[in-house]
Amino acid sequence: MLYFYRQRKRFSDWQAVVIYPSRTVEQEETRPYRAFLGSDQVHRIYLDELGEFSQLPLEVSLLALTTIKEGETPGAAKYLVNRAQQELEEDKAKRVIMEVLTTILSYRFTQLSRVEIEAMLGITFEQTRLYHDLTKEAEARGRQEGKQEGRQEGEVSLILRLLAKKFVGEVPNQLKD
């Protein structure tokens, strides 16, 4: 409430949505929040009560995927991949859906490798944002390491030249190594 008070010029009204997998996980002691929960500003949604998984909007289906039984999750995730490819036109939107799916599956199936999750979804890891982020990070790290090695080689070369100049002659091989 303090946030809304301090931002009252930006927010003249507000609403909140609380999403639960089911009613059984909702907090039992709601008395301190009864004014909010009884108002038209707070809405509670129970994912297991939204209806048939295949009839839900794509984005809501992603949330509902977190509540599906583990044995049914791979099939449901594959269904969402196919649905996203059919319903979404923009590649960026498809990548976002794939990223959310792979994230959900990696949290649900911690024992599975990246390759196994790819096989489950029928996609390649290269289609996800995580892959692109990791690739960019590795390339940047490689460039940084290359610069560091180049600097070190340059410093060694400079020291050897200075030593050769100082002692007027060739630096012994023992010092070069």
C-alpha positions as CSV (number, residue, x, y, z in Angstrom):
1,M,0.0,0.0,0.0
2,L,2.9,2.3,0.7
3,Y,4.1,1.8,-2.9
4,F,0.7,2.8,-4.3
5,Y,0.6,5.8,-2.0
6,R,4.0,7.0,-3.1
7,Q,3.0,6.3,-6.8
8,R,-0.5,7.7,-6.5
9,K,-0.1,10.0,-9.5
10,R,0.8,7.0,-11.7
11,F,-1.7,4.5,-10.2
12,S,-5.2,5.8,-9.5
13,D,-6.5,2.3,-9.2
14,W,-4.9,-1.2,-8.9
15,Q,-5.8,-4.8,-9.1
16,A,-3.9,-7.9,-8.1
17,V,-4.0,-11.5,-9.3
18,V,-2.9,-14.3,-7.0
19,I,-2.3,-17.6,-8.9
20,Y,-2.5,-20.9,-7.0
21,P,-2.0,-24.4,-8.5
22,S,-5.0,-25.5,-6.5
23,R,-7.1,-24.4,-3.6
24,T,-5.3,-26.9,-1.3
25,V,-2.1,-24.8,-1.4
26,E,-3.8,-21.5,-0.6
27,Q,-2.8,-20.0,2.7
28,E,-5.3,-21.0,5.4
29,E,-5.0,-17.9,7.6
30,T,-6.5,-15.2,5.5
31,R,-8.1,-13.1,8.2
32,P,-5.4,-10.4,8.1
33,Y,-6.1,-9.9,4.4
34,R,-9.9,-10.3,4.4
35,A,-10.5,-6.7,3.3
36,F,-8.4,-7.2,0.2
37,L,-9.6,-10.7,-0.6
38,G,-13.2,-9.7,-0.2
39,S,-12.7,-6.7,-2.5
40,D,-13.0,-6.6,-6.3
41,Q,-9.3,-5.6,-6.5
42,V,-7.8,-9.0,-5.6
43,H,-8.5,-12.0,-7.8
44,R,-7.6,-15.5,-6.9
45,I,-7.1,-18.0,-9.7
46,Y,-6.7,-21.8,-9.3
47,L,-5.0,-23.3,-12.2
48,D,-6.5,-26.7,-11.8
49,E,-10.0,-25.2,-12.1
50,L,-9.5,-23.3,-15.3
51,G,-10.9,-26.0,-17.5
52,E,-9.5,-28.3,-20.2
53,F,-5.8,-27.8,-20.8
54,S,-6.1,-27.8,-24.5
55,Q,-8.9,-25.2,-24.4
56,L,-6.9,-22.6,-22.4
57,P,-5.1,-19.7,-24.1
58,L,-1.5,-20.6,-24.9
59,E,0.0,-18.3,-22.2
60,V,-2.4,-19.7,-19.5
61,S,-1.5,-23.2,-20.7
62,L,2.1,-22.5,-19.9
63,L,1.1,-21.7,-16.3
64,A,-1.1,-24.8,-16.1
65,L,1.8,-27.0,-17.3
66,T,3.4,-26.5,-13.9
67,T,0.4,-28.3,-12.2
68,I,0.1,-31.3,-14.5
69,K,1.2,-34.7,-13.3
70,E,4.8,-35.5,-14.0
71,G,3.9,-38.4,-16.3
72,E,1.7,-36.2,-18.4
73,T,4.0,-33.2,-18.6
74,P,6.1,-34.4,-21.6
75,G,3.0,-34.9,-23.8
76,A,1.5,-31.6,-22.7
77,A,4.8,-29.7,-23.3
78,K,5.1,-31.2,-26.8
79,Y,1.4,-30.2,-27.4
80,L,2.3,-26.6,-26.5
81,V,5.3,-26.6,-28.8
82,N,3.1,-27.7,-31.7
83,R,0.4,-25.2,-30.7
84,A,2.9,-22.3,-30.5
85,Q,4.3,-23.2,-33.9
86,Q,0.8,-23.2,-35.4
87,E,-0.7,-20.2,-33.6
88,L,2.2,-17.7,-33.4
89,E,3.6,-16.0,-36.5
90,E,6.5,-14.1,-35.0
91,D,9.7,-16.0,-34.4
92,K,10.4,-13.9,-31.3
93,A,7.1,-15.0,-29.7
94,K,7.9,-18.6,-30.6
95,R,11.3,-18.4,-29.0
96,V,9.8,-16.9,-25.8
97,I,7.4,-19.8,-25.6
98,M,10.2,-22.3,-26.1
99,E,12.3,-20.6,-23.5
100,V,9.4,-20.7,-20.9
101,L,8.8,-24.4,-21.8
102,T,12.4,-25.4,-21.4
103,T,12.6,-23.5,-18.1
104,I,9.5,-25.2,-16.7
105,L,10.8,-28.6,-17.8
106,S,14.3,-28.1,-16.4
107,Y,12.7,-27.2,-13.0
108,R,10.2,-30.1,-13.1
109,F,12.8,-32.7,-14.4
110,T,16.0,-31.7,-12.7
111,Q,17.5,-35.2,-13.4
112,L,17.2,-34.7,-17.2
113,S,20.0,-33.3,-19.3
114,R,19.6,-30.6,-21.9
115,V,19.6,-33.1,-24.7
116,E,16.9,-35.2,-23.0
117,I,14.7,-32.1,-22.6
118,E,15.3,-31.2,-26.3
119,A,14.2,-34.7,-27.3
120,M,11.1,-34.5,-25.1
121,L,10.1,-31.2,-26.8
122,G,11.2,-32.2,-30.3
123,I,13.3,-29.0,-30.5
124,T,17.0,-28.1,-30.5
125,F,18.6,-26.2,-27.7
126,E,19.7,-23.6,-30.4
127,Q,16.1,-22.4,-30.6
128,T,16.2,-21.1,-27.0
129,R,17.3,-17.7,-25.7
130,L,19.4,-19.4,-23.1
131,Y,21.5,-21.0,-25.8
132,H,22.0,-17.7,-27.5
133,D,22.9,-16.0,-24.2
134,L,25.4,-18.7,-23.4
135,T,26.9,-18.6,-26.9
136,K,27.4,-14.8,-26.6
137,E,28.9,-15.1,-23.2
138,A,31.4,-17.8,-24.3
139,E,32.4,-15.7,-27.3
140,A,33.0,-12.7,-25.2
141,R,35.0,-14.8,-22.7
142,G,37.1,-16.2,-25.5
143,R,37.8,-12.7,-26.9
144,Q,38.8,-11.5,-23.4
145,E,41.1,-14.6,-22.9
146,G,42.7,-14.0,-26.3
147,K,43.4,-10.4,-25.5
148,Q,44.9,-11.4,-22.2
149,E,47.1,-14.0,-23.9
150,G,48.2,-11.4,-26.5
151,R,49.1,-8.9,-23.8
152,Q,51.1,-11.5,-21.9
153,E,53.0,-12.6,-25.0
154,G,53.7,-8.9,-25.8
155,E,55.0,-8.3,-22.3
156,V,57.3,-11.3,-22.4
157,S,58.6,-10.2,-25.8
158,L,59.2,-6.6,-24.5
159,I,61.1,-7.9,-21.4
160,L,63.3,-10.2,-23.5
161,R,64.1,-7.3,-25.9
162,L,65.0,-5.0,-22.9
163,L,67.1,-7.7,-21.4
164,A,68.9,-8.3,-24.7
165,K,69.5,-4.5,-25.0
166,K,70.7,-4.2,-21.4
167,F,73.1,-7.1,-21.5
168,V,74.1,-6.4,-25.1
169,G,73.5,-9.8,-26.6
170,E,71.3,-12.8,-26.8
171,V,69.3,-13.7,-23.6
172,P,70.2,-17.2,-22.5
173,N,67.5,-19.9,-23.3
174,Q,67.1,-20.6,-19.5
175,L,65.7,-17.1,-19.0
176,K,63.4,-17.3,-22.1
177,D,61.6,-20.3,-20.7
